[in-house]
């Protein structure tokens, strides 16, 4: 029996340092999309929808290659205080632009664009509720929507791997997996890790908010991220096994 405060190895949510938040995928949430899913990662929820179109950007016309791109947006009340829609502001913010480019790069890395033909797959990621990790949830859920679309239309052979993303960080001197908003806000070191099921990385974004981190800290955080990615790949595979071809 423990009296008083939780032991330092137990987080405010009750999770252990190496625990993911509960993750779930709901397929087919948008009737007209070629592939769609809602990912819930703790209290963070993102709606992801994939659209397949017989067109490519101008620089790819006539080259026989396809394209995968992404758009990202956050609903005004996805956060504790209302945020203005960027459409009404008249421009896309820098953070939004950065995230949608990251999502697009991540998804392109696991699709054989040469065999896609002159088609574009656009994955829209709309944050319904934000509690940390919206970009990692968008990548992880975006892959499910993309794969569901390709599987449904008989193009699963174009998938050359899986991609997912997870956050890690050092909070109160303790390495933690999958930070929620409060943990992210207090983190001394914060990383977003995008990886494939082949054990390779698409992107590693890391920042020290105060004291610089060591090479050992980096190795510990990457190992921790790898354990989380493996569990996300398993969850993706389980839901995609239910997609009807």
C-alpha positions in Angstrom: 0.0 0.0 0.0 1.3 3.5 -0.9 0.4 6.4 1.2 0.8 10.0 0.0 2.0 10.9 -3.5 2.3 8.5 -6.4 5.7 6.9 -6.8 7.7 8.9 -9.4 7.5 6.0 -11.9 3.7 6.5 -12.1 2.3 9.3 -14.2 -0.6 11.6 -13.4 -2.8 9.4 -15.7 -1.8 6.2 -13.9 0.4 5.1 -16.8 3.9 3.7 -16.4 6.7 5.6 -18.2 6.7 3.2 -21.1 2.9 3.0 -21.6 1.1 4.4 -24.6 -2.2 6.1 -24.1 -5.2 3.8 -25.1 -5.3 3.8 -28.9 -8.2 2.9 -31.1 -9.2 3.2 -34.8 -12.7 3.4 -36.2 -12.9 2.8 -40.0 -15.4 4.1 -42.5 -16.4 7.2 -40.6 -16.9 9.3 -43.8 -19.2 7.8 -46.4 -17.7 9.4 -49.5 -14.0 9.1 -48.7 -12.1 6.2 -50.4 -10.6 5.4 -47.0 -11.3 7.0 -43.6 -10.7 6.4 -39.9 -10.9 8.2 -36.6 -7.9 7.7 -34.4 -8.3 8.1 -30.6 -5.1 8.4 -28.6 -6.1 9.0 -25.1 -8.1 12.3 -25.2 -6.6 13.3 -28.6 -8.9 12.5 -31.6 -8.1 13.0 -35.3 -10.4 12.3 -38.3 -8.3 11.1 -41.2 -9.7 10.7 -44.8 -8.0 9.6 -47.9 -9.1 10.7 -51.4 -7.8 9.1 -54.7 -7.9 11.3 -57.7 -6.8 10.7 -61.3 -4.5 13.7 -61.5 -1.0 14.7 -60.4 0.8 18.0 -59.6 2.1 19.8 -62.7 5.7 18.7 -62.2 4.7 15.1 -62.4 2.4 15.2 -65.5 3.4 12.8 -68.2 6.0 11.0 -66.0 3.8 8.1 -65.0 4.4 8.6 -61.3 1.9 9.3 -58.6 1.8 11.6 -55.5 0.7 11.4 -51.9 0.1 14.6 -50.0 -1.7 15.7 -46.8 -3.6 18.6 -45.3 -3.9 19.2 -41.5 -6.3 21.4 -39.6 -7.6 21.8 -36.0 -11.2 22.6 -35.2 -11.8 25.8 -33.2 -12.8 23.9 -30.0 -10.3 21.1 -30.3 -8.5 23.0 -27.6 -9.4 24.4 -24.2 -9.8 27.9 -25.7 -11.2 28.6 -29.1 -8.8 29.0 -31.9 -9.7 31.0 -35.0 -10.1 28.9 -38.2 -7.1 29.6 -40.4 -9.5 29.9 -43.4 -11.0 33.0 -41.8 -7.5 34.4 -41.0 -6.7 34.2 -44.7 -3.6 32.2 -44.4 -2.2 28.9 -43.2 -0.1 29.2 -40.1 3.5 28.1 -39.9 2.8 25.2 -37.5 0.0 23.9 -39.7 2.2 24.1 -42.8 5.0 22.3 -41.0 2.7 19.5 -39.8 1.0 18.8 -43.1 4.4 18.6 -44.9 5.6 16.2 -42.2 2.4 14.0 -42.7 2.8 14.0 -46.4 6.5 13.1 -46.3 5.8 10.3 -43.9 3.1 8.7 -46.0 4.9 9.0 -49.3 7.8 7.0 -47.8 5.6 3.8 -47.6 3.9 4.0 -51.0 5.4 2.9 -54.4 4.7 6.1 -56.2 6.1 4.7 -59.5 3.4 2.0 -59.6 0.6 4.3 -58.4 0.4 5.8 -61.9 -0.7 9.4 -62.5 -2.9 9.5 -59.4 -2.8 11.7 -56.3 -3.8 10.4 -52.8 -4.7 13.3 -50.5 -5.0 12.5 -46.8 -6.9 15.1 -44.8 -6.3 15.1 -41.0 -8.7 17.2 -38.9 -8.1 17.4 -35.2 -11.4 16.9 -33.3 -9.8 17.1 -29.9 -6.3 17.9 -28.8 -4.5 16.7 -25.8 -0.9 16.4 -27.1 0.4 14.4 -30.0 -1.9 15.7 -32.7 0.8 15.4 -35.4 1.9 11.9 -34.3 -1.8 10.8 -34.2 -2.3 12.3 -37.7 0.5 10.3 -39.2 -0.5 7.1 -37.4 -4.2 7.5 -38.3 -3.4 8.9 -41.8 -1.6 5.7 -42.7 -4.6 3.7 -41.7 -6.9 5.9 -43.9 -4.4 5.7 -46.8 -4.0 1.9 -46.5 -7.7 1.4 -46.2 -8.3 3.3 -49.5 -5.6 1.4 -51.4 -6.7 -2.0 -50.0 -10.4 -1.2 -50.8 -9.5 -0.4 -54.4 -7.3 -3.4 -55.0 -4.0 -1.4 -54.8 -2.6 -2.8 -51.6 0.5 -4.0 -53.5 1.6 -0.3 -53.6 2.1 -0.3 -49.8 5.8 -1.0 -49.2 5.6 -0.7 -45.4 3.8 0.8 -42.4 4.5 4.2 -40.9 3.5 5.5 -37.5 4.7 8.3 -35.1 5.0 8.7 -31.4 6.2 11.3 -28.9 8.8 10.8 -26.2 10.3 13.2 -23.7 12.1 13.7 -20.4 9.7 15.0 -17.7 11.0 15.5 -14.2 14.2 13.7 -15.2 12.2 10.6 -16.3 12.0 9.4 -19.9 8.3 9.1 -20.9 6.5 7.6 -23.9 3.5 9.3 -25.6 3.3 12.6 -23.9 -0.1 14.1 -23.2 -0.5 17.9 -23.2 0.4 18.5 -19.5 3.5 16.3 -19.8 4.5 17.9 -23.1 4.2 21.4 -21.5 6.5 20.4 -18.7 9.0 18.4 -20.7 12.7 19.3 -20.5 13.3 17.4 -23.7 10.6 16.7 -26.3 10.9 14.4 -29.4 8.5 13.4 -32.1 9.7 10.2 -33.8 8.3 9.0 -37.2 9.3 5.4 -38.0 8.6 2.5 -40.3 8.0 -1.2 -39.5 11.3 -1.9 -41.1 13.0 -0.1 -38.2 14.0 2.9 -40.2 13.1 6.6 -39.4 11.4 9.1 -41.6 12.0 12.0 -39.2 13.2 12.6 -35.7 12.3 16.0 -34.3 13.9 16.8 -31.0 14.3 19.9 -28.8 15.8 20.6 -25.4 13.6 23.2 -23.6 16.2 23.9 -20.9 19.3 21.8 -20.2 20.9 20.1 -23.3 20.4 16.4 -23.6 23.2 13.8 -23.9 23.8 11.1 -26.5 22.7 8.6 -23.9 19.5 10.5 -23.4 18.9 10.3 -27.2 19.5 6.6 -27.3 17.1 6.0 -24.4 14.4 8.1 -26.0 14.8 6.4 -29.4 14.6 2.9 -27.8 11.5 4.0 -25.9 10.0 5.4 -29.1 10.7 2.1 -30.9 8.8 0.1 -28.4 5.8 2.4 -28.8 6.0 2.3 -32.6 6.0 -1.5 -32.6 2.7 -1.5 -30.6 1.2 1.1 -33.0 2.2 -1.1 -36.0 0.4 -4.0 -34.4 -2.7 -1.9 -33.8 -2.7 -0.7 -37.4 -2.3 -4.2 -38.8 -5.2 -5.4 -36.6 -7.7 -2.8 -37.9 -6.6 -3.0 -41.5 -7.1 -6.8 -41.5 -10.8 -6.0 -41.3 -10.9 -3.9 -44.5 -13.0 -5.5 -47.2 -11.3 -5.8 -50.6 
